[in-house]
Amino acid sequence: MLLAALGVFISEEFKLGPAQKGMLVSVPLLGGTLLRIPLGLLSDRYGSKIVGLSGMGVTMLTLLLGWKFAHTLPEVILVGLLLGTAGASFAVALPLASRWYPKEYQGLVMGIAGAGNSGSVIATFFAPDLARNFGWHAVFGLALIPLAFAFVFFLFFAKDCPGTISKKPLKQYLVPIKSRDALFFCLLYSVTFGGFVGIASFLPIFFHDQYGVDKVTTGLYTSYCILGASLVRPIGGYLSDKFGGVTVLLAVFAGVASCLVAVSWLPSVGMILPIFITLMIFLGLGNGSVFQLVPLRFSKEIGIITGFIGAFGGLGGFFVPNLLGSLKAISGTFSVGFIVLSVVVALSAVLLFMMNTFVWEKNRKNESLELESA
C-alpha cells in the first residue's frame, strides 16, 4: 500500500494518465502474486520463520532502492514489483498461525493473523503528509524504521509449530493446488481480497481525480476504509466458525454488490466515503470467511495452499485498479468500472451457491452415509 499512498505524488511528477495510474498502484499486487506461491512452498518445506525473515530482508533492500535510486518511472515500477514481497508475506504468516490451533478455531485464528493488513493504515495515514514535507523518495527510507522493529520482534518471538515442517518431493507439494476446491477458493479470494486490496490501492487516485480531494486527505480517507476492513477480518472468521463460511460469504457478496452499485452513482464525497467504508467492511468479512474454509480442506498443505490462493487474491487486486483506470480512460467516468465489478461479484455469488448446493452438500451427505455404514 505504500506505493498506492504515494500514487498521487508520483503520478503528478511523471504526468501519468488514468490507465497509467491504475498500472502504477497495481504493480506491487502483481509482485505479490508472483511471490506468494514460492513463499508458501518454502514455508511448508523450511518453516515460516526463516522464510519470513528472508522476505523482510528483501523488503528492506527494496525500500532502500526506492529511497536512493528510483528516479525514473521504470525504476519506480521495479521498486513496486519488489514491494510485492511484503504482500506475499501472508503466505508465511497465515500458515505460521494456523498450524498452532485446532480446526474449530481456524476462522478466528486466520482472521486475527490476516488482520495484519491493518498495517497498511500506517502507510496511507502517514505517507502522504510525509511526502508533502520531505518528498516521496524519503518516505521509502522512513518506512525502514518500523520494518526494522518488526524484523527484530519476529526474530526473537516467532516460532514454528513443532512437527509441521516436512521436506517432501516438489511434486507432492503441488498436488493439492490441482484440486477443484483449491481453484474455487482462488476465485472466492480473488473477489474478496482482490477487491479489498485493489480498491484500497486505487482510492487515493479516485478521491483526488473524481472529487479534487487534496493529497493528504486522500490518504486519510483511504485509511478509514482499510482500517474498517482489517478490524473485521477476525469477525468474519469467527462468524464463519459459528454459522459456516459459505453462509457468511453469500451475505458478504450481496453486501459488496450492493455497495458497488451505490458507488457507481458517484454521489458527493460526504456520501460516498461511508459507502466505501461499508464496502471494505464487507470485503474484510469475506477475507476472514474464505480462510476459515481453507484449513478445513487443506490442513496438511496449508503453506502452499495459502500461497496459491493468496496469489489469485493478489491477481484479482492487480486487475481491479487497471480495470477502473482503463474504463475511466475509455468512458470518461468511473461509474462503468464499478458496475462491472458489481456484476463480477454477483456472478461469484451464484457460482458459490451452485458449488455448495450441488457439490459440497452432496459430498457431505456421502461422507455421512459412509460413517453410518461403518
C-alpha positions in Angstrom: 0.0 0.0 0.0 3.0 2.3 0.3 3.1 2.9 -3.5 -0.6 3.5 -3.6 -0.4 6.0 -0.7 2.3 7.9 -2.8 0.4 7.4 -6.1 -0.9 10.9 -6.4 2.6 12.4 -5.8 4.3 10.0 -8.3 1.6 10.4 -10.9 1.9 14.2 -10.9 5.7 14.0 -11.2 5.6 11.7 -14.2 2.3 13.2 -15.6 0.5 9.8 -15.8 -2.9 9.2 -17.4 -5.8 7.3 -15.8 -4.7 3.9 -17.2 -1.1 4.5 -16.2 -2.2 5.5 -12.7 -4.1 2.2 -12.4 -1.0 0.3 -13.5 1.3 2.2 -11.1 -0.6 1.3 -7.9 -1.3 -2.3 -9.1 2.3 -3.3 -9.7 3.1 -4.3 -6.1 0.0 -6.6 -6.2 1.4 -8.3 -9.3 4.8 -8.7 -7.5 3.0 -10.2 -4.5 1.1 -12.6 -6.8 4.2 -13.9 -8.3 5.9 -14.5 -4.9 3.1 -15.9 -2.8 3.3 -19.5 -4.2 7.1 -19.8 -3.8 7.0 -18.3 -0.3 4.1 -20.7 0.7 6.0 -23.7 -0.7 9.2 -22.6 1.1 7.2 -22.1 4.3 6.0 -25.7 4.2 9.4 -27.0 3.4 11.7 -24.9 5.7 9.4 -23.3 8.2 7.7 -19.9 8.3 10.2 -18.2 10.5 13.3 -18.4 8.2 11.2 -17.6 5.1 9.5 -14.6 6.9 12.9 -13.1 7.9 14.2 -13.5 4.4 11.2 -11.8 3.0 11.5 -8.8 5.4 15.2 -8.6 4.4 14.3 -8.3 0.7 11.6 -5.7 1.5 14.2 -3.6 3.4 16.5 -3.7 0.4 13.6 -2.6 -1.8 12.8 0.4 0.4 16.5 1.4 0.2 16.2 1.2 -3.6 13.1 3.4 -3.6 14.7 5.9 -1.3 18.0 6.4 -3.1 17.7 5.1 -6.7 14.1 5.3 -8.0 14.3 8.4 -10.2 12.6 7.2 -13.4 9.3 5.6 -14.0 10.8 2.2 -14.9 12.8 2.3 -11.7 9.6 3.1 -9.7 7.8 0.2 -11.3 10.7 -2.2 -10.4 10.5 -1.0 -6.8 6.8 -1.6 -6.9 7.3 -5.2 -8.1 9.8 -5.9 -5.4 7.5 -4.4 -2.7 5.2 -7.2 -3.6 7.4 -9.3 -1.2 5.7 -7.6 1.7 2.2 -8.5 0.5 3.4 -12.1 -0.2 4.3 -12.4 3.4 0.8 -13.5 4.1 1.8 -16.9 2.6 4.2 -17.1 5.6 2.1 -15.5 8.4 -1.1 -17.4 7.9 0.4 -20.9 7.9 2.5 -19.9 10.9 -0.6 -19.1 12.9 -2.8 -21.9 11.5 -0.5 -24.7 12.5 -0.7 -23.9 16.2 -4.5 -24.2 16.6 -7.2 -26.9 16.1 -9.8 -26.7 13.3 -12.6 -25.3 15.3 -10.7 -22.1 15.8 -9.3 -21.7 12.3 -11.6 -19.0 11.2 -10.8 -16.8 14.2 -7.1 -17.5 14.2 -6.7 -16.9 10.4 -8.8 -13.8 10.8 -6.6 -12.4 13.5 -3.4 -13.2 11.6 -4.9 -11.7 8.4 -5.8 -8.5 10.3 -2.1 -7.7 10.0 -3.0 -5.9 6.8 -4.2 -3.1 9.1 -0.5 -2.1 9.0 -1.4 -0.6 5.6 -3.2 2.1 7.5 0.2 3.4 8.7 1.2 3.8 5.1 -2.0 5.5 3.9 -2.3 7.7 7.0 1.3 9.0 7.3 2.9 8.6 3.9 1.0 11.5 2.1 1.9 14.0 4.8 5.5 12.8 5.0 5.8 13.1 1.2 4.4 16.6 1.2 7.0 17.7 3.8 10.1 15.6 2.8 9.4 14.3 -0.7 8.1 10.9 -1.7 11.5 9.3 -2.0 12.2 10.0 1.7 9.1 8.1 2.6 10.7 4.8 1.5 13.6 5.5 3.8 11.4 6.3 6.7 9.4 3.1 6.2 12.6 1.2 7.0 12.2 2.2 10.7 9.0 0.3 11.6 10.1 -2.6 9.4 13.4 -2.9 11.3 11.4 -3.1 14.6 9.2 -5.8 13.1 12.2 -7.8 11.9 13.7 -7.8 15.4 10.4 -8.7 17.0 9.8 -11.6 14.6 13.4 -12.8 15.0 13.0 -13.2 18.8 9.4 -14.2 19.2 8.2 -16.1 16.2 8.3 -19.9 16.4 7.3 -22.7 14.0 4.9 -25.3 15.4 6.9 -28.5 16.1 6.4 -31.3 13.7 4.8 -29.3 10.9 7.8 -28.9 8.7 8.3 -31.7 6.2 10.7 -32.0 3.3 8.8 -33.8 0.5 9.5 -34.0 -3.2 8.3 -30.9 -5.0 5.6 -32.8 -6.9 3.9 -33.7 -3.6 3.6 -30.1 -2.5 1.9 -29.2 -5.8 -0.7 -31.9 -5.8 -3.3 -30.0 -3.7 -3.3 -27.0 -6.0 -4.7 -29.1 -8.8 -7.9 -29.9 -6.9 -11.3 -28.3 -7.8 -11.8 -26.9 -4.3 -8.4 -25.1 -4.4 -9.3 -23.5 -7.7 -12.7 -22.4 -6.4 -11.2 -20.9 -3.3 -8.9 -19.0 -5.6 -12.0 -17.5 -7.3 -13.5 -16.5 -4.0 -10.4 -14.9 -2.6 -9.7 -13.0 -5.9 -13.1 -11.4 -5.3 -12.8 -10.7 -1.5 -9.1 -10.0 -1.0 -8.6 -8.9 -4.6 -11.5 -6.4 -4.3 -10.2 -5.2 -0.9 -6.6 -4.6 -1.9 -7.4 -3.5 -5.4 -9.9 -0.8 -4.4 -7.8 0.3 -1.5 -4.9 0.8 -3.8 -7.0 2.9 -6.2 -8.8 5.0 -3.6 -6.2 7.8 -3.2 -6.3 8.4 -7.0 -10.1 8.1 -7.2 -10.7 10.6 -4.5 -8.2 13.0 -6.0 -9.3 12.7 -9.6 -13.1 12.5 -9.0 -13.6 14.9 -6.2 -10.4 17.0 -6.1 -9.5 15.9 -2.6 -6.0 17.1 -1.6 -3.2 14.5 -1.4 -3.0 14.2 2.4 -6.8 13.9 2.8 -7.0 11.1 0.2 -4.6 9.1 2.5 -6.8 9.8 5.5 -10.0 8.7 3.7 -8.2 5.5 2.5 -7.0 4.8 6.0 -10.6 4.8 7.3 -11.6 2.3 4.6 -8.6 0.0 5.2 -8.9 0.1 9.0 -12.6 -1.0 8.9 -11.8 -3.9 6.6 -8.8 -5.1 8.6 -10.5 -4.9 12.0 -13.5 -7.0 10.9 -11.5 -9.8 9.3 -11.3 -11.8 12.6 -15.0 -11.3 13.0 -15.6 -12.8 9.5 -13.6 -15.8 10.6 -15.5 -16.1 13.9 -18.9 -15.8 12.2 -17.8 -18.5 9.7 -16.8 -20.8 12.6 -20.2 -20.3 14.1 -22.5 -20.2 11.0 -20.5 -21.6 8.2 -18.2 -19.9 5.8 -20.5 -20.4 2.8 -23.4 -18.7 4.6 -21.3 -15.7 5.6 -19.8 -15.4 2.1 -23.1 -15.3 0.4 -24.2 -12.5 2.7 -20.9 -10.7 2.1 -21.3 -10.9 -1.7 -24.8 -9.5 -1.5 -23.5 -6.5 0.5 -20.4 -6.0 -1.7 -22.5 -6.0 -4.9 -25.0 -3.5 -3.4 -22.2 -1.1 -2.3 -20.5 -1.2 -5.7 -23.8 -0.3 -7.4 -24.2 2.6 -4.9 -20.6 3.8 -5.5 -21.3 3.7 -9.3 -23.8 6.6 -8.9 -20.8 8.7 -7.8 -22.6 10.7 -5.1 -21.0 13.5 -3.1 -17.7 12.8 -1.3 -19.6 13.0 2.0 -21.9 10.2 0.9 -19.5 8.0 -1.0 -17.0 7.8 1.9 -19.3 5.9 4.3 -20.4 3.7 1.3 -16.7 2.8 0.6 -16.1 2.1 4.3 -19.1 -0.2 4.4 -17.9 -1.9 1.1 -14.5 -2.5 2.6 -16.0 -3.9 5.8 -17.9 -6.5 3.8 -14.8 -7.4 1.9 -12.9 -7.8 5.2 -15.5 -10.1 6.5 -15.2 -12.1 3.3 -11.5 -12.4 3.6 -11.9 -14.0 7.0 -14.6 -16.3 5.7 -12.6 -17.7 2.8 -9.7 -18.6 5.1 -12.0 -20.2 7.6 -12.8 -22.7 4.8 -9.3 -23.3 3.5 -7.6 -25.0 6.6 -10.6 -27.3 7.0 -10.0 -28.7 3.5 -6.2 -28.4 3.3 -4.8 -28.7 6.8 -1.6 -30.5 5.9 -0.6 -28.3 2.9 -1.6 -25.0 4.4 1.6 -23.2 3.3 1.5 -23.9 -0.4 -2.3 -23.6 -0.5 -2.2 -20.3 1.3 0.4 -19.1 -1.2 -1.6 -20.4 -4.2 -4.9 -18.9 -3.1 -3.3 -15.7 -2.0 -1.6 -15.4 -5.4 -5.0 -15.3 -7.0 -6.2 -12.8 -4.5 -3.3 -10.6 -5.4 -4.0 -11.2 -9.1 -7.6 -10.1 -8.6 -6.2 -7.0 -6.8 -3.9 -6.3 -9.8 -6.8 -6.3 -12.2 -9.1 -4.0 -10.2 -7.2 -0.7 -10.4 -6.2 -1.5 -14.0 -9.9 -2.1 -14.9 -11.0 1.1 -13.1 -8.3 3.2 -14.7 -8.7 1.8 -18.2 -12.5 2.1 -18.2 -12.2 5.6 -16.9 -9.9 6.4 -19.8 -12.3 4.8 -22.3 -15.7 6.0 -21.0 -14.7 9.2 -19.2 -16.3 8.1 -15.9 -15.5 5.8 -13.0 -19.1 4.5 -12.9 -18.6 1.9 -15.6 -15.8 0.2 -13.8 -17.8 -0.1 -10.5 -20.8 -1.5 -12.4 -18.6 -4.2 -14.0 -17.1 -5.1 -10.6 -20.6 -5.5 -9.1 -21.6 -7.9 -11.9 -18.5 -10.0 -11.2 -19.4 -10.2 -7.5 -23.0 -11.2 -8.3 -21.8 -13.9 -10.7 -19.4 -15.2 -8.0 -22.2 -15.4 -5.5 -24.3 -17.5 -8.0 -21.3 -19.8 -8.5 -20.7 -20.2 -4.8 -24.4 -21.1 -4.2 -24.3 -23.7 -7.0 -21.0 -25.2 -5.8 -22.2 -25.5 -2.3 -25.6 -26.9 -3.3 -24.6 -29.4 -6.0 -21.1 -30.4 -5.0 -20.2 -29.8 -1.3 -23.6 -30.7 0.2 -23.6 -33.9 -1.9 -20.1 -34.8 -0.7 -21.1 -34.1 2.9 -24.1 -36.4 2.6 -22.0 -39.2 1.0 -19.5 -38.9 3.9 -22.3 -39.1 6.4 -23.6 -42.3 4.8 -20.1 -43.8 4.8 -19.8 -43.1 8.5 -23.2 -44.6 9.3 -22.4 -47.8 7.3 -19.1 -48.2 9.0 
